[in-house]
Amino acid sequence: MYLNILFLALVCGVTNVLCKGQLKIPCALDDSRCTTSATRPLYKSIVDGIPEIEVPTSEPLHQNVIYGFVHDMNYTLTDAYLYGIKNCTIQDHKINVQHLTWNVTLHCPFLVMKGIYEVKGIIGGNYIEGKGPCEITHNQYHIGMRGGLRFYEGVDNKAHMVITYFDFDRLEVLGNIKYNLSNLYYGDNTKCKYQPSRSNCV
């Protein structure tokens, strides 16, 4: 889904902070309760942006174009903006020093995607097509991220941590998803009237 792509921008910001040694956690790395508490304010600072280490603000996140394919439906989102990142919180943050891995779980009360959509294909047994402005709201979104890390000794003779890879292991909407798709069926009301009221043809 498109959220995978947009959240990569945010994770790259986190990675940039970690790799440049800006993360200072005053607790043992294997103490997940402590690291969770310590990284919550770090997340907020990353979303706001850290100009001195070239981390831009993440509210909103922006992607020029997103291509997707779900079953028998193709869709494109252009000039897409994702709002609500600043309201997310870190629910869980774990570092496994023995296996050199890490896991982070984010909870977002809501995420709102705005942009220009173009869709064509079959979904739920119904043919759908259209192009125009859209707004998609996800309520109660959980994002799970995981990755690897390694430690090395720097020129200052101190231990440093580097993120080696990351991906998503959970993208789950626990609440409702609300779609507002303008110009569905290119304004053909005879087709659009059979669609849910949350989408419109004009």
PyMOL commands that set and color helices and strands:
alter all, ss='L'
color gray80, all
select helices_A, chain A and resi 2-19+32-48+51-53+85-87+185-187+189-192
alter helices_A, ss='H'
color red, helices_A
select strands_A, chain A and resi 61-70+72-83+89-96+101-123+126-153+159-173+177-181
alter strands_A, ss='S'
color yellow, strands_A
deselect
rebuild
show_as cartoon
